[in-house]
Amino acid sequence: MKYGMLWFDNDPKTDLPAKITRAAAFYERKYGITPTLCIVNPTMTEKKKLLAGNIEVKTNPSILPNHLWIGADS
């Protein structure tokens, strides 16, 4: 992903897929593009790769905890 949106969500009551869904809805409204990729800090999930709806979720330690880098995979 070359371009994306950084989304902060530290709500402890919301699980990761719900956070990604909220960020994806905002991203689509703002940019008119459906996101396909979300990168999160490895501490936010035990899996290295997973899906949240149609969005592929990957981990990268350079993303700060509670932040999601979401966008369209290029």
LUMTOR-751303 format. One record per residue (C-alpha): x, y, z; residue in three letters; residue number from 1. Coordinates in steps of 0.5 Angstrom, whole numbers. Example, Ala and Ser with C-alpha at 12.3 -4.5 7.8 and 13.67 -1.06 7.14 Angstrom:
2
SITE      x      y      z  code  pos
SITE     25     -9     16   ALA    1
SITE     27     -2     14   SER    2
//
This chain:
74
SITE      x      y      z  code  pos
SITE      0      0      0   MET    1
SITE      3      7     -2   LYS    2
SITE     -2     11      1   TYR    3
SITE     -7     10      6   GLY    4
SITE    -10     13     12   MET    5
SITE     -8     13     19   LEU    6
SITE    -14     11     24   TRP    7
SITE    -13     12     32   PHE    8
SITE    -18      8     36   ASP    9
SITE    -16      6     43   ASN   10
SITE    -23      4     45   ASP   11
SITE    -22     -3     50   PRO   12
SITE    -29     -5     49   LYS   13
SITE    -29     -6     41   THR   14
SITE    -25    -11     38   ASP   15
SITE    -21    -11     32   LEU   16
SITE    -26    -13     27   PRO   17
SITE    -30     -7     29   ALA   18
SITE    -25     -2     29   LYS   19
SITE    -23     -4     22   ILE   20
SITE    -30     -4     20   THR   21
SITE    -31      3     23   ARG   22
SITE    -25      6     20   ALA   23
SITE    -26      3     13   ALA   24
SITE    -33      6     13   ALA   25
SITE    -30     13     14   PHE   26
SITE    -25     12      9   TYR   27
SITE    -30     10      4   GLU   28
SITE    -34     16      5   ARG   29
SITE    -28     21      5   LYS   30
SITE    -24     18     -1   TYR   31
SITE    -30     14     -5   GLY   32
SITE    -25      8     -5   ILE   33
SITE    -27      1     -2   THR   34
SITE    -21      0      3   PRO   35
SITE    -18     -7      2   THR   36
SITE    -12     -7      7   LEU   37
SITE    -11     -5     14   CYS   38
SITE     -4     -6     17   ILE   39
SITE     -4     -6     25   VAL   40
SITE      1     -7     30   ASN   41
SITE      3    -14     32   PRO   42
SITE      0    -13     39   THR   43
SITE     -7    -12     37   MET   44
SITE     -8    -19     34   THR   45
SITE     -5    -26     35   GLU   46
SITE     -5    -28     28   LYS   47
SITE      0    -25     23   LYS   48
SITE     -5    -25     17   LYS   49
SITE    -13    -25     18   LEU   50
SITE    -19    -22     14   LEU   51
SITE    -24    -17     17   ALA   52
SITE    -30    -17     12   GLY   53
SITE    -26    -16      5   ASN   54
SITE    -21    -13      8   ILE   55
SITE    -14    -16      9   GLU   56
SITE    -11    -15     16   VAL   57
SITE     -3    -15     16   LYS   58
SITE      2    -14     22   THR   59
SITE      8     -9     22   ASN   60
SITE     11     -7     28   PRO   61
SITE     13      0     26   SER   62
SITE      5      2     26   ILE   63
SITE      4      4     33   LEU   64
SITE     -1      0     38   PRO   65
SITE     -8      3     37   ASN   66
SITE     -7      5     30   HIS   67
SITE     -9      2     24   LEU   68
SITE     -6      4     17   TRP   69
SITE    -12      3     12   ILE   70
SITE    -13      4      5   GLY   71
SITE    -13      0     -2   ALA   72
SITE     -7     -5     -3   ASP   73
SITE     -4     -3    -10   SER   74
//
